[in-house]
């Protein structure tokens, strides 16, 4: 068994193929501090800290954010359990309680309800988002400047690598590594059209 995207430690799995969650969150934290400057207050929106990938991202971001900007702080962690309605309501409530928030790091691909909640709040012109992965519905939010960047986990390549590891093991008797981490890519408005999710020809990004 090969886990893809998130790990299942303590099980009989053979390997995990994913983007390193710690590196991804370090990237997000560094970008956030450079974009918002000193004394920024942010929150993290995740799925569930029970999930290995989500827990590591939350921890890594919180630690890195204050390291890159000692006067800044992570105010709260919101667990939306990747449910759109729950995420929307919790983020909308968060924005109402904390009007001084400057940014949100969405550590899962469930960023659309976060963007909808921001649009419905009084902070729609103040909050900046660093998201995860890429879907077509995110394009307008990039264009409006709400989403400043997204940490792309390269899901297609994750699947391809997992299959390749299995085939090489079965056909060529090559050992399967216990972990295979891909390098995350940073998606900005200027390069988002290069990624497979938005390419008209359907081909993978180069």
Backbone as CSV, one residue per row, in Angstrom:
resi,resn,N_x,N_y,N_z,CA_x,CA_y,CA_z,C_x,C_y,C_z
1,UNK,0.838,-1.186,0.000,0.000,0.000,0.000,0.882,1.248,0.000
2,UNK,0.576,2.185,-0.896,1.276,3.456,-0.955,0.279,4.572,-0.659
3,UNK,0.580,5.364,0.343,-0.253,6.522,0.665,0.126,7.676,-0.262
4,UNK,-0.869,8.398,-0.741,-0.640,9.544,-1.611,-1.229,10.782,-0.949
5,UNK,-0.431,11.854,-0.899,-0.820,13.167,-0.390,-0.692,13.292,1.126
6,UNK,-1.117,12.280,1.861,-0.956,12.325,3.318,-0.554,10.954,3.832
7,UNK,0.159,10.932,4.931,0.720,9.691,5.445,-0.233,9.021,6.428
8,UNK,0.025,7.748,6.667,-0.704,6.987,7.687,0.325,6.271,8.546
9,UNK,1.030,7.025,9.400,2.089,6.415,10.218,1.526,5.376,11.172
10,UNK,2.356,4.392,11.449,1.930,3.347,12.367,1.111,2.259,11.704
11,UNK,0.979,2.317,10.380,0.247,1.280,9.639,1.239,0.440,8.841
12,UNK,0.711,-0.511,8.097,1.567,-1.399,7.297,1.831,-0.834,5.907
13,UNK,1.617,0.455,5.721,1.842,1.033,4.393,3.303,0.878,3.988
14,UNK,3.537,0.759,2.670,4.898,0.585,2.162,5.612,1.911,1.976
15,UNK,4.854,2.952,1.571,5.483,4.237,1.275,4.443,5.343,1.315
16,UNK,4.932,6.579,1.353,4.084,7.742,1.177,4.682,8.579,0.059
17,UNK,3.826,9.048,-0.840,4.231,9.969,-1.903,3.455,11.254,-1.688
18,UNK,4.172,12.343,-1.465,3.497,13.606,-1.209,4.488,14.750,-1.354
19,UNK,3.972,15.958,-1.290,4.819,17.121,-1.072,5.083,17.195,0.425
20,UNK,6.301,17.488,0.799,6.642,17.565,2.220,5.780,18.644,2.878
21,UNK,4.910,18.276,3.830,4.019,19.272,4.448,4.765,20.344,5.226
22,UNK,5.909,19.991,5.776,6.684,20.978,6.536,7.263,22.028,5.601
23,UNK,7.846,21.590,4.487,8.398,22.537,3.516,7.291,23.425,2.951
24,UNK,6.139,22.848,2.655,5.016,23.623,2.117,4.618,24.741,3.063
25,UNK,4.525,24.419,4.339,4.098,25.422,5.312,5.185,26.450,5.581
26,UNK,6.444,26.042,5.520,7.525,27.014,5.629,7.449,28.026,4.488
27,UNK,7.186,27.540,3.282,7.010,28.433,2.134,5.877,29.416,2.381
28,UNK,4.742,28.886,2.817,3.574,29.738,3.061,3.866,30.781,4.135
29,UNK,4.558,30.384,5.199,4.870,31.309,6.285,5.817,32.403,5.807
30,UNK,6.831,32.030,5.046,7.774,33.028,4.553,7.089,34.010,3.614
31,UNK,6.264,33.488,2.714,5.521,34.366,1.803,4.609,35.310,2.580
32,UNK,3.925,34.788,3.573,2.979,35.600,4.334,3.688,36.738,5.062
33,UNK,4.837,36.449,5.670,5.540,37.508,6.394,6.071,38.573,5.448
34,UNK,6.516,38.170,4.258,7.022,39.150,3.288,5.890,39.990,2.708
35,UNK,4.715,39.404,2.582,3.589,40.124,1.994,2.913,41.052,2.993
36,UNK,2.825,40.630,4.253,2.091,41.410,5.251,2.980,42.278,6.121
37,UNK,4.278,41.969,6.171,5.177,42.776,6.978,5.113,42.420,8.456
38,UNK,5.751,43.267,9.274,5.846,43.012,10.716,4.509,43.236,11.406
39,UNK,4.366,42.600,12.550,3.191,42.738,13.419,1.898,42.271,12.742
40,UNK,2.018,41.341,11.805,0.833,40.805,11.140,0.153,39.776,12.037
41,UNK,-1.153,39.695,11.925,-1.938,38.693,12.651,-2.667,37.842,11.611
42,UNK,-2.464,36.538,11.682,-3.050,35.642,10.687,-3.726,34.473,11.391
43,UNK,-4.459,33.697,10.611,-5.069,32.458,11.102,-4.832,31.362,10.071
44,UNK,-4.909,30.126,10.515,-4.735,28.968,9.641,-6.072,28.259,9.498
45,UNK,-6.436,27.974,8.255,-7.649,27.207,7.970,-7.218,25.836,7.471
46,UNK,-7.625,24.787,8.161,-7.205,23.445,7.777,-8.407,22.513,7.788
47,UNK,-8.142,21.243,7.508,-9.212,20.251,7.532,-9.427,19.733,8.939
48,UNK,-8.507,18.870,9.376,-8.577,18.315,10.728,-7.164,18.007,11.191
49,UNK,-6.827,18.435,12.382,-5.481,18.186,12.893,-5.269,16.719,13.260
50,UNK,-6.308,15.911,13.146,-6.130,14.465,13.302,-5.403,13.898,12.094
51,UNK,-5.620,14.505,10.931,-4.959,14.077,9.695,-3.489,14.469,9.753
52,UNK,-2.609,13.524,9.455,-1.171,13.734,9.585,-0.696,14.949,8.792
53,UNK,-1.084,15.055,7.543,-0.663,16.157,6.682,-1.129,17.497,7.234
54,UNK,-2.366,17.575,7.674,-2.921,18.825,8.189,-2.238,19.235,9.491
55,UNK,-2.017,18.267,10.367,-1.381,18.569,11.652,0.029,19.116,11.458
56,UNK,0.796,18.478,10.584,2.168,18.925,10.351,2.201,20.318,9.727
57,UNK,1.269,20.602,8.820,1.242,21.919,8.187,0.929,23.016,9.200
58,UNK,-0.043,22.765,10.050,-0.410,23.758,11.067,0.776,24.039,11.974
59,UNK,1.420,22.996,12.462,2.540,23.156,13.377,3.704,23.874,12.708
60,UNK,4.043,23.456,11.491,5.179,24.048,10.786,4.928,25.512,10.450
61,UNK,3.708,25.839,10.023,3.404,27.229,9.684,3.501,28.112,10.919
62,UNK,2.898,27.679,12.011,2.881,28.490,13.230,4.293,28.750,13.735
63,UNK,5.142,27.732,13.695,6.520,27.896,14.155,7.317,28.804,13.224
64,UNK,7.154,28.610,11.919,7.922,29.386,10.944,7.472,30.832,10.889
65,UNK,6.184,31.061,11.045,5.651,32.414,10.908,6.264,33.346,11.952
66,UNK,6.330,32.884,13.182,6.913,33.734,14.225,8.436,33.792,14.109
67,UNK,9.043,32.773,13.516,10.491,32.822,13.314,10.858,33.845,12.243
68,UNK,10.092,33.865,11.146,10.360,34.827,10.089,9.981,36.247,10.508
69,UNK,8.982,36.372,11.374,8.525,37.690,11.811,8.153,37.615,13.290
70,UNK,9.116,37.822,14.174,8.892,37.639,15.618,7.764,38.484,16.198
71,UNK,7.443,39.595,15.566,6.376,40.453,16.079,4.997,40.055,15.560
72,UNK,4.968,39.093,14.639,3.696,38.614,14.097,3.228,37.396,14.880
73,UNK,1.975,37.017,14.689,1.485,35.846,15.419,0.345,35.158,14.671
74,UNK,0.240,33.859,14.924,-0.870,33.064,14.418,-1.953,33.060,15.488
75,UNK,-3.065,33.674,15.174,-4.109,33.908,16.167,-4.923,32.659,16.477
76,UNK,-5.270,31.894,15.443,-6.220,30.802,15.642,-6.062,29.772,14.529
77,UNK,-6.429,28.538,14.832,-6.483,27.463,13.841,-7.930,27.022,13.706
78,UNK,-8.474,27.115,12.497,-9.864,26.747,12.233,-9.882,25.410,11.509
79,UNK,-10.591,24.437,12.075,-10.724,23.127,11.449,-12.094,23.032,10.772
80,UNK,-12.084,23.047,9.446,-13.337,22.987,8.702,-13.709,21.606,8.239
81,UNK,-12.827,20.616,8.484,-13.075,19.212,8.133,-13.394,19.039,6.647
82,UNK,-12.851,19.955,5.818,-13.031,19.941,4.363,-14.507,19.882,3.969
83,UNK,-15.340,20.434,4.818,-16.768,20.578,4.526,-17.005,22.049,4.170
84,UNK,-17.572,22.305,2.990,-17.688,23.679,2.504,-18.569,24.540,3.406
85,UNK,-19.720,24.024,3.820,-20.625,24.815,4.667,-20.006,25.100,6.026
86,UNK,-19.404,24.081,6.619,-18.776,24.260,7.928,-17.617,25.255,7.840
87,UNK,-16.808,25.123,6.793,-15.670,26.033,6.629,-16.139,27.463,6.428
88,UNK,-17.141,27.648,5.575,-17.667,29.002,5.336,-18.125,29.635,6.647
89,UNK,-18.926,28.920,7.422,-19.488,29.495,8.644,-18.412,29.804,9.672
90,UNK,-17.447,28.894,9.821,-16.401,29.101,10.813,-15.492,30.265,10.427
91,UNK,-15.186,30.395,9.141,-14.332,31.504,8.704,-15.090,32.828,8.809
92,UNK,-16.356,32.816,8.434,-17.167,34.039,8.549,-17.237,34.496,10.006
93,UNK,-17.433,33.552,10.918,-17.459,33.887,12.346,-16.099,34.404,12.813
94,UNK,-15.029,33.780,12.345,-13.676,34.206,12.699,-13.432,35.656,12.300
95,UNK,-13.816,36.009,11.090,-13.604,37.370,10.601,-14.430,38.383,11.388
96,UNK,-15.607,37.976,11.828,-16.427,38.865,12.638,-15.851,39.102,14.017
97,UNK,-15.165,38.101,14.556,-14.590,38.219,15.904,-13.245,38.928,15.914
98,UNK,-12.542,38.906,14.778,-11.173,39.427,14.741,-10.995,40.351,13.532
99,UNK,-11.477,41.572,13.618,-11.394,42.508,12.488,-9.978,42.975,12.175
100,UNK,-9.013,42.635,13.038,-7.626,43.047,12.812,-6.818,41.982,12.069
101,UNK,-7.449,40.894,11.672,-6.744,39.857,10.919,-6.203,40.421,9.611
102,UNK,-4.991,39.992,9.253,-4.406,40.453,8.000,-4.344,39.389,6.930
103,UNK,-4.263,38.108,7.324,-4.115,37.065,6.330,-4.605,35.720,6.817
104,UNK,-4.897,34.840,5.859,-5.309,33.470,6.148,-4.456,32.522,5.321
105,UNK,-3.941,31.489,5.965,-3.267,30.401,5.263,-4.221,29.220,5.222
106,UNK,-4.633,28.825,4.027,-5.530,27.686,3.847,-4.655,26.495,3.472
107,UNK,-4.498,25.562,4.387,-3.524,24.485,4.206,-4.072,23.279,3.458
108,UNK,-5.333,23.335,3.040,-5.906,22.285,2.202,-6.436,22.924,0.917
109,UNK,-6.923,22.092,0.021,-7.438,22.605,-1.254,-8.825,23.231,-1.115
110,UNK,-9.375,23.240,0.083,-10.741,23.723,0.323,-10.766,25.237,0.554
111,UNK,-10.240,26.003,-0.422,-10.125,27.452,-0.204,-11.328,28.235,-0.709
112,UNK,-12.173,27.649,-1.553,-13.284,28.419,-2.123,-14.272,28.898,-1.059
113,UNK,-14.703,28.052,-0.102,-15.600,28.590,0.937,-14.928,29.655,1.791
114,UNK,-13.609,29.602,1.920,-12.880,30.646,2.639,-13.000,31.968,1.885
115,UNK,-12.797,31.913,0.565,-12.922,33.119,-0.260,-14.349,33.652,-0.232
116,UNK,-15.339,32.763,-0.242,-16.741,33.200,-0.188,-17.037,33.891,1.146
117,UNK,-16.493,33.345,2.230,-16.719,33.947,3.546,-16.081,35.324,3.630
118,UNK,-14.892,35.463,3.068,-14.234,36.777,3.059,-15.062,37.772,2.252
119,UNK,-15.570,37.327,1.109,-16.381,38.207,0.266,-17.657,38.656,0.938
120,UNK,-18.176,37.834,1.850,-19.413,38.172,2.547,-19.170,38.981,3.817
121,UNK,-17.905,39.212,4.161,-17.582,39.905,5.399,-17.196,41.355,5.136
122,UNK,-17.018,42.088,6.213,-16.598,43.484,6.106,-15.097,43.616,5.860
123,UNK,-14.373,42.484,5.883,-12.922,42.508,5.710,-12.499,42.117,4.296
124,UNK,-13.429,42.110,3.364,-13.137,41.603,2.023,-12.018,42.364,1.317
125,UNK,-11.777,43.619,1.687,-10.711,44.400,1.050,-9.441,44.433,1.879
126,UNK,-9.404,43.694,3.003,-8.258,43.737,3.905,-7.510,42.414,3.992
127,UNK,-8.221,41.313,3.875,-7.633,39.992,4.077,-6.905,39.520,2.828
128,UNK,-5.738,38.899,3.019,-4.995,38.258,1.946,-4.866,36.768,2.257
129,UNK,-4.932,35.958,1.202,-4.972,34.505,1.365,-3.779,33.862,0.669
130,UNK,-3.169,32.905,1.354,-2.255,31.969,0.708,-2.939,30.617,0.755
131,UNK,-3.182,30.066,-0.412,-4.000,28.859,-0.546,-3.121,27.637,-0.819
132,UNK,-3.785,26.522,-1.104,-3.107,25.276,-1.437,-3.743,24.688,-2.693
133,UNK,-2.895,24.263,-3.632,-3.320,23.671,-4.902,-4.059,24.675,-5.782
134,UNK,-4.714,24.180,-6.844,-5.258,25.081,-7.855,-6.463,24.447,-8.531
135,UNK,-7.559,25.198,-8.602,-8.737,24.830,-9.386,-9.176,26.062,-10.163
136,UNK,-9.923,25.844,-11.234,-10.308,26.964,-12.102,-11.097,28.038,-11.361
137,UNK,-11.888,27.621,-10.389,-12.726,28.579,-9.666,-11.900,29.568,-8.831
138,UNK,-10.601,29.285,-8.659,-9.747,30.194,-7.902,-9.275,31.379,-8.728
139,UNK,-9.368,31.283,-10.051,-8.802,32.306,-10.934,-9.321,33.710,-10.621
140,UNK,-10.644,33.921,-10.480,-11.118,35.287,-10.177,-10.539,35.856,-8.891
141,UNK,-10.271,34.995,-7.919,-9.738,35.468,-6.643,-8.259,35.836,-6.762
142,UNK,-7.535,35.154,-7.648,-6.178,35.578,-7.977,-6.219,36.942,-8.656
143,UNK,-7.132,37.086,-9.604,-7.202,38.323,-10.384,-7.602,39.519,-9.527
144,UNK,-8.421,39.301,-8.511,-8.829,40.391,-7.618,-7.785,40.701,-6.556
145,UNK,-6.786,39.843,-6.430,-5.753,40.063,-5.424,-6.089,39.508,-4.065
146,UNK,-7.197,38.761,-3.952,-7.533,38.141,-2.670,-6.590,36.983,-2.375
147,UNK,-6.429,36.088,-3.354,-5.436,35.020,-3.228,-4.123,35.554,-3.795
148,UNK,-3.125,35.660,-2.938,-1.823,36.171,-3.374,-0.941,35.071,-3.938
149,UNK,-1.087,33.868,-3.396,-0.265,32.744,-3.845,-0.931,31.449,-3.425
150,UNK,-0.534,30.373,-4.079,-1.009,29.053,-3.680,0.170,28.084,-3.716
151,UNK,0.253,27.242,-2.706,1.317,26.241,-2.634,0.800,24.981,-3.328
152,UNK,1.328,24.726,-4.515,0.814,23.631,-5.345,1.482,22.318,-4.970
153,UNK,0.662,21.299,-4.692,1.167,20.006,-4.244,1.363,19.007,-5.373
154,UNK,1.101,19.439,-6.611,1.370,18.620,-7.799,0.681,17.249,-7.719
155,UNK,-0.642,17.235,-7.586,-1.355,15.977,-7.354,-1.226,14.962,-8.487
156,UNK,-1.206,15.443,-9.734,-1.052,14.502,-10.847,0.281,13.774,-10.767
157,UNK,1.331,14.518,-10.484,2.652,13.902,-10.389,2.731,12.958,-9.198
158,UNK,2.064,13.292,-8.109,2.035,12.374,-6.968,1.489,11.007,-7.389
159,UNK,0.372,11.016,-8.110,-0.219,9.760,-8.571,0.687,9.014,-9.525
160,UNK,1.330,9.751,-10.440,2.234,9.115,-11.396,3.423,8.466,-10.699
161,UNK,3.978,9.157,-9.730,5.127,8.619,-8.998,4.737,7.368,-8.231
162,UNK,3.566,7.372,-7.603,3.115,6.198,-6.854,2.997,4.971,-7.760
163,UNK,2.416,5.163,-8.946,2.287,4.044,-9.894,3.656,3.581,-10.367
164,UNK,4.545,4.543,-10.642,5.886,4.206,-11.116,6.648,3.389,-10.079
165,UNK,6.505,3.748,-8.805,7.197,3.005,-7.753,6.705,1.565,-7.684
166,UNK,5.401,1.371,-7.820,4.836,0.017,-7.779,5.309,-0.806,-8.965
167,UNK,5.248,-0.219,-10.170,5.660,-0.941,-11.377,7.143,-1.302,-11.319
168,UNK,7.971,-0.343,-10.916,9.407,-0.631,-10.817,9.693,-1.731,-9.802
169,UNK,8.898,-1.777,-8.751,9.094,-2.824,-7.748,8.680,-4.189,-8.284
170,UNK,7.531,-4.225,-8.954,7.017,-5.509,-9.435,7.768,-6.029,-10.655
171,UNK,8.156,-5.122,-11.553,8.798,-5.532,-12.802,10.315,-5.630,-12.665
172,UNK,10.899,-4.647,-11.999,12.362,-4.575,-11.936,12.934,-4.918,-10.554
173,UNK,12.049,-5.273,-9.625,12.461,-5.656,-8.273,13.208,-4.540,-7.548
174,UNK,12.859,-3.291,-7.861,13.488,-2.162,-7.179,12.806,-1.932,-5.839
175,UNK,13.551,-1.631,-4.818,12.929,-1.389,-3.500,12.093,-0.118,-3.513
176,UNK,11.024,-0.132,-2.742,10.154,1.040,-2.627,10.635,1.880,-1.448
177,UNK,10.969,3.144,-1.671,11.401,3.989,-0.550,10.241,4.229,0.404
178,UNK,10.540,4.401,1.666,9.472,4.594,2.641,8.777,5.939,2.484
179,UNK,9.494,6.924,1.912,8.907,8.249,1.682,9.505,8.858,0.421
180,UNK,8.642,9.439,-0.403,9.080,10.117,-1.628,8.414,11.488,-1.629
181,UNK,9.206,12.508,-1.360,8.661,13.860,-1.254,8.973,14.663,-2.513
182,UNK,7.938,15.323,-3.044,8.088,16.198,-4.197,8.315,17.630,-3.725
183,UNK,8.905,18.427,-4.603,9.111,19.839,-4.295,7.828,20.615,-4.598
184,UNK,7.288,21.365,-3.647,6.087,22.158,-3.920,6.400,23.313,-4.856
185,UNK,5.409,23.723,-5.635,5.534,24.869,-6.527,4.690,26.025,-5.997
186,UNK,5.170,27.231,-6.187,4.422,28.419,-5.785,3.668,28.962,-6.993
187,UNK,2.346,29.023,-6.879,1.495,29.540,-7.946,1.172,30.999,-7.663
188,UNK,1.440,31.858,-8.628,1.086,33.271,-8.555,0.196,33.604,-9.737
189,UNK,-0.387,34.787,-9.738,-1.232,35.184,-10.858,-0.462,35.145,-12.180
190,UNK,0.824,35.466,-12.126,1.620,35.553,-13.347,1.965,34.197,-13.957
191,UNK,1.926,33.117,-13.164,2.299,31.813,-13.724,1.214,30.752,-13.608
192,UNK,0.042,31.113,-13.102,-0.977,30.087,-12.855,-1.440,29.401,-14.140
193,UNK,-1.358,30.114,-15.284,-1.804,29.525,-16.550,-0.905,28.387,-17.018
194,UNK,0.266,28.230,-16.406,1.205,27.180,-16.801,0.878,25.835,-16.171
195,UNK,-0.003,25.815,-15.189,-0.284,24.583,-14.466,-1.411,23.792,-15.118
196,UNK,-1.302,22.486,-14.992,-2.187,21.562,-15.683,-3.662,21.871,-15.448
197,UNK,-3.999,22.260,-14.225,-5.394,22.516,-13.890,-6.009,23.620,-14.738
198,UNK,-5.177,24.525,-15.276,-5.692,25.644,-16.067,-5.257,25.603,-17.519
199,UNK,-4.428,24.648,-17.888,-3.956,24.579,-19.275,-5.066,24.118,-20.193
200,UNK,-5.214,24.791,-21.316,-6.265,24.437,-22.275,-5.977,23.114,-22.974
201,UNK,-4.690,22.770,-23.147,-4.353,21.545,-23.864,-4.368,20.306,-22.970
202,UNK,-4.544,20.519,-21.655,-4.611,19.376,-20.744,-3.287,18.710,-20.453
203,UNK,-2.191,19.246,-20.995,-0.885,18.642,-20.793,-0.321,19.059,-19.442
204,UNK,0.560,18.235,-18.873,1.159,18.592,-17.586,2.067,19.794,-17.728
205,UNK,2.248,20.498,-16.609,3.147,21.657,-16.642,4.570,21.209,-16.850
206,UNK,5.382,22.086,-17.460,6.772,21.737,-17.720,7.658,22.027,-16.528
